[in-house]
Amino acid sequence: MAQVSSSSTLQGKDTTFKVVYPEVEYTPTTHGSVFGVTNQCLSEWHSNFGSTAIAIIIDFFSQNEDDVKELANYPLAKYAFLYEDAEVLDKATTIYRFPFMLQLVGTTHLQAIIGHADVPEFKTSTLAEKGIIGVISISAAALECALTLISNSDINVEDVLNKATGKEIWTIHTFSVSNWGSQTLAFLKLVQAKGDRAIKTIASMAWKVLKKSKSGLESFLNEDDSIENDPHAFLS
């Protein structure tokens, strides 16, 4: 679950509420229903990354006969799961473009902001186009989390497919700030360094994936179209 500071979000909720409901005389408070509902939506948005990342990977693994642990370990090596081509680790041009990454960005975030309110103060139109640095960072951490859980046998793919997984798996190893906050922050610093043009390109590619049906994803995938002592520094 995302941890949200009341003081840092209350003003934003007030500004947004006045844009969406200009005829309503109401000022959100930390104890009011608007604040509570908004925080609930934010929590659901964040938790979606972890569950969707697992769903995407398990769906892929279920269609392969190879050993599941080997399948999970391969993209984890040198963070290959981040690159457009897992066999060509080009940090300059193809990082954060792995198909699973684009699918995760599209289905968890871009789909959620379709038809978003236009709030000039927050430049929401610009944010929708290229303001996804945090989204990419969370997606990267969520994919690393999912692959790690499967690689370590914390999640058994067969159990998940058979809906026999115990709830303790999802609580002990949940994708949360306490468990994956430091990894997400590491990715955030690295993604920020890529620049606006790279972020805009990734967003455009994610929109393209979102617009394609699930059955058409495979054809799309085949188209020609630094922190000291932190393993993520390999990506910088």
Contacts in CASP RR format, 6 or more apart in sequence:
PFRMAT RR
TARGET T0000
AUTHOR 0000-0000-0000
METHOD contacts of the structure
MODEL  1
MAQVSSSSTLQGKDTTFKVVYPEVEYTPTTHGSVFGVTNQCLSEWHSNFG
STAIAIIIDFFSQNEDDVKELANYPLAKYAFLYEDAEVLDKATTIYRFPF
MLQLVGTTHLQAIIGHADVPEFKTSTLAEKGIIGVISISAAALECALTLI
SNSDINVEDVLNKATGKEIWTIHTFSVSNWGSQTLAFLKLVQAKGDRAIK
TIASMAWKVLKKSKSGLESFLNEDDSIENDPHAFLS
1 43 0 8 1.000
1 46 0 8 1.000
1 47 0 8 1.000
1 176 0 8 1.000
1 177 0 8 1.000
2 42 0 8 1.000
2 43 0 8 1.000
2 45 0 8 1.000
2 46 0 8 1.000
2 177 0 8 1.000
3 177 0 8 1.000
4 39 0 8 1.000
4 42 0 8 1.000
6 30 0 8 1.000
6 35 0 8 1.000
9 38 0 8 1.000
9 39 0 8 1.000
10 28 0 8 1.000
10 29 0 8 1.000
10 30 0 8 1.000
10 35 0 8 1.000
12 122 0 8 1.000
13 28 0 8 1.000
13 34 0 8 1.000
13 35 0 8 1.000
13 38 0 8 1.000
14 27 0 8 1.000
14 28 0 8 1.000
15 119 0 8 1.000
15 121 0 8 1.000
15 122 0 8 1.000
16 117 0 8 1.000
16 119 0 8 1.000
16 122 0 8 1.000
17 24 0 8 1.000
17 26 0 8 1.000
17 28 0 8 1.000
17 34 0 8 1.000
19 117 0 8 1.000
19 118 0 8 1.000
19 119 0 8 1.000
19 120 0 8 1.000
20 117 0 8 1.000
26 34 0 8 1.000
28 34 0 8 1.000
28 35 0 8 1.000
28 38 0 8 1.000
29 35 0 8 1.000
45 108 0 8 1.000
45 109 0 8 1.000
45 112 0 8 1.000
46 138 0 8 1.000
47 175 0 8 1.000
48 108 0 8 1.000
48 112 0 8 1.000
49 104 0 8 1.000
49 108 0 8 1.000
49 138 0 8 1.000
49 139 0 8 1.000
49 142 0 8 1.000
49 175 0 8 1.000
50 142 0 8 1.000
50 145 0 8 1.000
50 146 0 8 1.000
50 175 0 8 1.000
51 175 0 8 1.000
52 104 0 8 1.000
52 107 0 8 1.000
52 108 0 8 1.000
52 142 0 8 1.000
53 100 0 8 1.000
53 104 0 8 1.000
53 139 0 8 1.000
53 142 0 8 1.000
53 143 0 8 1.000
53 145 0 8 1.000
53 146 0 8 1.000
53 175 0 8 1.000
54 146 0 8 1.000
54 149 0 8 1.000
54 155 0 8 1.000
54 160 0 8 1.000
56 100 0 8 1.000
56 103 0 8 1.000
56 104 0 8 1.000
56 146 0 8 1.000
57 72 0 8 1.000
57 100 0 8 1.000
57 143 0 8 1.000
57 146 0 8 1.000
57 147 0 8 1.000
57 150 0 8 1.000
58 150 0 8 1.000
58 157 0 8 1.000
58 160 0 8 1.000
58 161 0 8 1.000
60 100 0 8 1.000
61 68 0 8 1.000
61 71 0 8 1.000
61 72 0 8 1.000
61 150 0 8 1.000
61 157 0 8 1.000
62 157 0 8 1.000
62 161 0 8 1.000
64 71 0 8 1.000
68 150 0 8 1.000
68 157 0 8 1.000
69 150 0 8 1.000
69 151 0 8 1.000
69 153 0 8 1.000
72 147 0 8 1.000
72 148 0 8 1.000
72 150 0 8 1.000
72 151 0 8 1.000
73 151 0 8 1.000
74 80 0 8 1.000
74 86 0 8 1.000
75 81 0 8 1.000
75 86 0 8 1.000
75 98 0 8 1.000
75 147 0 8 1.000
76 144 0 8 1.000
76 147 0 8 1.000
76 148 0 8 1.000
76 151 0 8 1.000
78 89 0 8 1.000
78 234 0 8 1.000
79 89 0 8 1.000
79 144 0 8 1.000
79 232 0 8 1.000
79 234 0 8 1.000
79 235 0 8 1.000
80 86 0 8 1.000
80 87 0 8 1.000
80 89 0 8 1.000
80 98 0 8 1.000
81 98 0 8 1.000
81 100 0 8 1.000
81 101 0 8 1.000
81 143 0 8 1.000
81 144 0 8 1.000
81 147 0 8 1.000
82 95 0 8 1.000
82 96 0 8 1.000
82 97 0 8 1.000
82 98 0 8 1.000
82 101 0 8 1.000
82 140 0 8 1.000
82 143 0 8 1.000
82 235 0 8 1.000
83 89 0 8 1.000
83 90 0 8 1.000
83 94 0 8 1.000
83 95 0 8 1.000
83 97 0 8 1.000
83 98 0 8 1.000
84 90 0 8 1.000
84 94 0 8 1.000
84 97 0 8 1.000
84 98 0 8 1.000
84 99 0 8 1.000
85 94 0 8 1.000
86 98 0 8 1.000
88 94 0 8 1.000
89 95 0 8 1.000
91 235 0 8 1.000
91 236 0 8 1.000
95 194 0 8 1.000
95 235 0 8 1.000
96 136 0 8 1.000
96 140 0 8 1.000
96 191 0 8 1.000
96 194 0 8 1.000
96 198 0 8 1.000
96 202 0 8 1.000
97 202 0 8 1.000
97 205 0 8 1.000
98 143 0 8 1.000
99 209 0 8 1.000
99 217 0 8 1.000
99 220 0 8 1.000
99 221 0 8 1.000
100 143 0 8 1.000
101 136 0 8 1.000
101 139 0 8 1.000
101 140 0 8 1.000
101 143 0 8 1.000
102 202 0 8 1.000
102 205 0 8 1.000
102 206 0 8 1.000
102 208 0 8 1.000
102 209 0 8 1.000
103 206 0 8 1.000
103 209 0 8 1.000
103 217 0 8 1.000
104 139 0 8 1.000
104 142 0 8 1.000
104 143 0 8 1.000
105 132 0 8 1.000
105 135 0 8 1.000
105 136 0 8 1.000
105 139 0 8 1.000
105 202 0 8 1.000
105 203 0 8 1.000
105 206 0 8 1.000
106 206 0 8 1.000
106 207 0 8 1.000
106 209 0 8 1.000
106 210 0 8 1.000
107 210 0 8 1.000
108 135 0 8 1.000
108 139 0 8 1.000
109 132 0 8 1.000
109 135 0 8 1.000
109 139 0 8 1.000
110 203 0 8 1.000
110 206 0 8 1.000
110 207 0 8 1.000
110 210 0 8 1.000
111 210 0 8 1.000
113 128 0 8 1.000
116 124 0 8 1.000
116 128 0 8 1.000
117 124 0 8 1.000
118 124 0 8 1.000
118 125 0 8 1.000
129 200 0 8 1.000
129 203 0 8 1.000
130 196 0 8 1.000
130 199 0 8 1.000
130 200 0 8 1.000
130 203 0 8 1.000
131 199 0 8 1.000
131 203 0 8 1.000
132 199 0 8 1.000
132 202 0 8 1.000
132 203 0 8 1.000
132 206 0 8 1.000
133 188 0 8 1.000
133 191 0 8 1.000
133 192 0 8 1.000
133 199 0 8 1.000
134 188 0 8 1.000
134 191 0 8 1.000
136 187 0 8 1.000
136 191 0 8 1.000
136 199 0 8 1.000
136 202 0 8 1.000
137 184 0 8 1.000
137 185 0 8 1.000
137 187 0 8 1.000
137 188 0 8 1.000
137 191 0 8 1.000
138 184 0 8 1.000
138 187 0 8 1.000
140 184 0 8 1.000
140 187 0 8 1.000
140 191 0 8 1.000
141 175 0 8 1.000
141 180 0 8 1.000
141 181 0 8 1.000
141 183 0 8 1.000
141 184 0 8 1.000
141 187 0 8 1.000
142 175 0 8 1.000
142 180 0 8 1.000
144 180 0 8 1.000
144 183 0 8 1.000
145 173 0 8 1.000
145 175 0 8 1.000
145 179 0 8 1.000
145 180 0 8 1.000
145 183 0 8 1.000
146 155 0 8 1.000
146 175 0 8 1.000
148 154 0 8 1.000
149 155 0 8 1.000
149 169 0 8 1.000
149 173 0 8 1.000
150 157 0 8 1.000
154 169 0 8 1.000
154 172 0 8 1.000
154 173 0 8 1.000
155 165 0 8 1.000
155 169 0 8 1.000
155 173 0 8 1.000
156 165 0 8 1.000
159 165 0 8 1.000
159 166 0 8 1.000
173 179 0 8 1.000
177 184 0 8 1.000
183 232 0 8 1.000
186 227 0 8 1.000
186 230 0 8 1.000
186 232 0 8 1.000
186 233 0 8 1.000
187 232 0 8 1.000
189 227 0 8 1.000
190 226 0 8 1.000
190 232 0 8 1.000
190 235 0 8 1.000
190 236 0 8 1.000
191 199 0 8 1.000
193 236 0 8 1.000
208 220 0 8 1.000
209 217 0 8 1.000
209 220 0 8 1.000
212 220 0 8 1.000
226 233 0 8 1.000
226 236 0 8 1.000
227 233 0 8 1.000
227 236 0 8 1.000
END
